[in-house]
Amino acid sequence: MRNLYLVLEKVNEYLSSHQLISSVTFGDIFDVDLKKQSIFPLAHVIVNDATFQGSSLNTVSFNLSILVMDIVDESKGDIRDEVDPFYGMDNTQDVLNSTLVVLNGLAQELVKGQLNTDLYQITDASSLTCTPFLDRFENKLAGWNMTVEIQTANTEISVC
């Protein structure tokens, strides 16, 4: 069975080729050296579980968490300068916008793009939620977490 490899490869290919992503990592997020400035903007993929489906188990669905994040840059301006309380003194809103663009593009590919054509599809495209995070890790990072279930054919079934 190569389904997991193939799903991860397709997700990695999309994320790695995106102009807003510098690096893609996999596994436990706490194993990633988030102190390195050069790896951001970063996409990180976590496998949550897999489910075999259908009366003859002819499909397999992989539940993935995909985090896209970037470093929030704080203004070096004089603290006495007038600050708009809505925008603050950093680029948090810019980071949230650009990281959401990446996840939106991946979702679109899975719903109606080449990934969908290649039979890597979201099981329920009517409801896909992204959850924002701020200051979640050691660096001042912001971004989004999208949990998605990607279904593909279970073509390598062998019954002995």
N, C-alpha and C positions, 0 to 999 in steps of 0.2 A: 504494500500500500504506500503510495507516494503522495496522497492527497494533501497532507499537511505541508509537505515541502512545496508543492505547487501553489497552494494558496499563499503561503508566506512569500514565495518568490514573486508572485504577481503583485502583492501589496507592496513589497520592497521595491520592485521595479517602478511602480507608480510614484511612490514617495521619493525615491532617490532621483528621479528625473524631474521632479517639480522644482521650478526655479526659486521657490521660497524656502527650500529645505537644504541645509548644509550636510546633515548626516542622519542616518537611520540606524537605530539600535534595536535589540531584541532581548527579551527575558525580563529579569527582575530589574526594575527601574533603579533600585538602590545599588545595583552593581555597576551602573554607568557613572563615570567620573564627571559629574555635573559641574565641577569647578573649572573645567577647561572652557575658556571663552570661545575657542575656535570651532566647537562642534554645533553651535547654535546658528540658526533655528534648527531644532532637533525634532525628529519624529521617532517615537518609540512604540514597539508592537509587543503586546502581551497576549499569550494564548490562555483563555479562561477555561474552555472545555470544548468537547466535541460530542456530537449527537448523531447516531445512525438513525435514519428515518425511512419511512415507506414500508409497505407490507413485506417486501423482499430486501429491505435495508439497502435500497439502490441509491440513496443519497446520503451524504454526510455534511453536517453543518458545523462550522467552527465559529465559536464565540470569541471574538477578539476585542481587546481594548487597544485603541490607538490614541496615543497622546501626542499632541503637537505643541511645542513650547518654544519660547524665546526669552532672552534676558530683557528685563525692563530697565531702560536707561533713565536715570534720574537727571534732571536739569542741573547744570553746574552754575546756574544763575544766582544772583544775589538773593538771599532769602527775604530781603526787604522789598524785592520787586513784587508788584501786585500779581497774585496768583489767582487764576480762575478756579474756584473750588470744584467745579464740575470736571475740568480737565486735569487739575493737579499739576505737579512739577515733574511728571514722567510721561512715558509713551505707552502706558498700560493699554489704552484704547486701541492704539495702532497695533500692538502685539496681539491683542484679542482678535482684531479684525483680520490681520494677515494669517494667523494660525487657523482661524475658522475657514478662510478661503481654501486652504489645503484640504481640510476634511470635507468641505462641500464638494470639491473636485473629485475626491476619491468616491464619495457617495454617488455622485453623478455617473462616474465610470461604472460602478457596480449596478446601477439601476438601468442606464440606457447607453453606456459606452462600450468600448472594446472589451472590458472585463466581463460585462454582461453577455456580449456576443460569444466570448470564449467559455461561457457557462460557469462563471464565478459571479453568483448573484446574491443579493440581499434577500433574506427570507421574508421580511416584512418591510417593504419600502414605504409604506404609508406612515410609519412612525419611526423616525431615527433621531435620537436625542444626543446632543453634545452638551457636556457639562463644563462650564468654565472653572478655572482655578487660578488663584493669585497667591504668590508667596508660598507655594507648596513645598519647595525644596530649599536647599542651603543657599543657593543664589537667589536673587529676587527674580523669580521666573513667573511667567503667566502663560496661559494657553488654554487648550480644550482637551477633553477626554471624550472620545466617541466609542461607545460599545456597539459592535455590529456583529450580526450573525451572517456569515457567508456560507452559502450552500453550493455544493458542487456534486457532480455524479460520482458515485462510489463504483468506479469501473473495475476495480481490481479485487473483486469478490471471488474467493475460491472456496468451494465447499468440498471437503475431502470425503 
